[in-house]
Amino acid sequence: MPTQNQSQALFARAKRHIPGGVNSPVRAFRNVDGDPFFVDHAKGSHIRDVDGNDLIDYVGTWGPAILGHSPEVVVEAVREAALDGLSFGISNPREVEMADLICDWVPSVEKVRMVNSGTEATMSALRLARGYTGRDQIIKFEGCYHGHVDSMLVAAGSGALTHGKPDSAGVPKAFADTTICLPFNDCQALEDVFTSNGDSIAAIILEPIPANAGLIFPQDGFLQFLRDLTQKHGALLIFDEVMTGFRVAKGGVQEHFGITPDLTALGKVIGGGLPVGAFGGRADIMDQLAPDGPVYQAGTLSGNPLAMAAGLAQLHELERINAWEQLEQLGALFEKGVRENLAKIGKNYSFNRIGSMFCLFFTEDPISNLDDAKTADLDTFKKYFASCLEQGVYFAPSQFETGFISTAHTEADINTTAEVTAKALANLP
Ligand SMILES: *Cc1c(COP(=O)(O)O)cnc(C)c1O
């Protein structure tokens, strides 16, 4: 970017009193060896930084901004709600409206509880699964991200049947011992674990379309296999749709593929940019939560009126404009540009897309799990990222993130992006 004086000054100041200068690590741009920019203003598909640089944004605050930044309907709804009070700590009508809407839209959800982040949603769903089944073990997949829940910050151990090992300092080994970490799309590994440990497994949790290691698709039949396997062994199937919910389709990946999980975690889009998460599912399982049941879960700000107003306004607007069709058209146009650009440089890099979510992997290998994603050339990604940013297009500052298109992106934005990325690709070594 032309100048970054103000951002650089702010980052230097931030580092004095904020660890690493950021409130979430990816924002520090360590994966791209760059200095992060600070945002002054974001509207529609564009972000303006504090130095006045204007960027076409494909991060969309990591998913929530599906209508683009600060859409009028959402801002108005928040303004209106604020005049009635910022937080009550006791029930308000918007929570009921939100629960009705979620149960109406998301096929598997019969009851739902609101929380304040995706992390809280998965953490609570996992506790509930353990409480309901009376079992402790959870299976997760390498490359799936479920927030910073202790027992989910776990990497695969060595050997097929061993438990995971902590992937962060501060996670007790005893917690990691409750997590079995397997490669995505690997039916045999799952069969083996269930054959030996079946009656100690409370649940399988997964992003049904993993979008935190680039963008990875389940192979044909994989999700159905998980549904059948968990059913057979009395374990629960938890879909973490914090990223994909209300984005891949109105009812998420579960609607798209017609698979019914027992529990679902939601977040991001559901809050319209405010801090919101939710988890829900089968009524008989959800009824195990306090105050009806023995599984404790609570939140001072859960169901916050501003957050509910923002989320409701965003979801209603998505439906009103039939956003999913629009996002597919924009996504298809984006993909056309990428494929033409790749053809020009004679590369067959893997490009995955579903609707408005996409990832260009700097590897020609097909991608079906984390190990495949790791074959991407990170140095090439860094150069590509920097060149795009320099030319005014902001992609996520890591190879292992998904890009997002919003309904506020215009065809002109996407055509400009195709020109920018063509130049960036042409200049790669
Ligand atoms: C972002 C994300 C989370 C965590 O949500 P936070 O709101 O950041 O706590 C969990 N699961 C998935 C799939 C996510 O993409």
Ligand as a Chemical Component Dictionary entry (heavy atoms), coordinates in Angstrom:
data_LIG
# 
_chem_comp.id                   LIG 
_chem_comp.type                 NON-POLYMER 
_chem_comp.pdbx_formal_charge   0 
_chem_comp.three_letter_code    LIG 
# 
loop_
_chem_comp_atom.comp_id 
_chem_comp_atom.atom_id 
_chem_comp_atom.alt_atom_id 
_chem_comp_atom.type_symbol 
_chem_comp_atom.charge 
_chem_comp_atom.model_Cartn_x 
_chem_comp_atom.model_Cartn_y 
_chem_comp_atom.model_Cartn_z 
_chem_comp_atom.pdbx_ordinal 
LIG C1 C1 C 0 -14.693 -18.687 13.739 1  
LIG C2 C2 C 0 -15.000 -20.077 14.077 2  
LIG C3 C3 C 0 -15.181 -20.506 15.398 3  
LIG C4 C4 C 0 -14.924 -19.614 16.573 4  
LIG O1 O1 O 0 -15.787 -18.521 16.619 5  
LIG P1 P1 P 0 -15.363 -17.242 17.500 6  
LIG O2 O2 O 0 -16.558 -16.344 17.393 7  
LIG O3 O3 O 0 -14.132 -16.693 16.863 8  
LIG O4 O4 O 0 -15.126 -17.709 18.880 9  
LIG C5 C5 C 0 -15.570 -21.806 15.619 10 
LIG N1 N1 N 0 -15.771 -22.642 14.603 11 
LIG C6 C6 C 0 -15.615 -22.278 13.321 12 
LIG C7 C7 C 0 -15.877 -23.257 12.229 13 
LIG C8 C8 C 0 -15.200 -20.984 13.010 14 
LIG O5 O5 O 0 -15.000 -20.644 11.734 15 
# 
loop_
_chem_comp_bond.comp_id 
_chem_comp_bond.atom_id_1 
_chem_comp_bond.atom_id_2 
_chem_comp_bond.value_order 
_chem_comp_bond.pdbx_ordinal 
LIG C1 C2 SING 1  
LIG C2 C3 SING 2  
LIG C2 C8 DOUB 3  
LIG C3 C4 SING 4  
LIG C3 C5 DOUB 5  
LIG C4 O1 SING 6  
LIG O1 P1 SING 7  
LIG P1 O2 DOUB 8  
LIG P1 O3 SING 9  
LIG P1 O4 SING 10 
LIG C5 N1 SING 11 
LIG N1 C6 DOUB 12 
LIG C6 C7 SING 13 
LIG C6 C8 SING 14 
LIG C8 O5 SING 15 
# 
